[in-house]
Amino acid sequence: MAQHPVHEPRYQVLAKMLGDLRKQKGMLQQDVADQLHRPQAFVSKYESGVRRLDMVEFLDVVAVLGADPIQLMKQFIAQTDKARTVRR
């Protein structure tokens, strides 16, 4: 049976990265949600891996967090490539 996309290990890495970045910026989930004009549950769900973000949502979240999306994706790729190497 195929794994549900939300449980894909790479997505869990991205969700953790976004949550860690928010905390590093000293922001609450509600702070991010307010700037996105979304409910706090939206932030909670993507950070916990219950909900996936599409590319436009990802860019909006990263902008609110004041991060460079290209740098964040480079970090993501480096982390997931390392994890993929360890699993083999």
C-alpha positions, 0 to 999 in steps of 0.5 A: 500500500502506498504511503499517504503524501502527508506522511512522506518523510520529506514533507515532515522535514519541511514542516519541521523547518517551517515550525523551527523558523517561526520559533527562531523569529519569535513568532507565535502560530497566531502571529503568522496566521494573522499576517496570512489572514488565515486561522491559527489552525492553518499554521498548526496543521502544516507545522504538524504535517496534517496539511500540505502547502502548495507552492503559493502558500509556501511562498506566502508563509516564507515571506511572513517569516522573513526568509529567502525561499531559495535558501530555505529550499537549498537547506531542505534539499540538503537535509533530505538528500542526507536523510535519503543517503542514510536510509539506503 
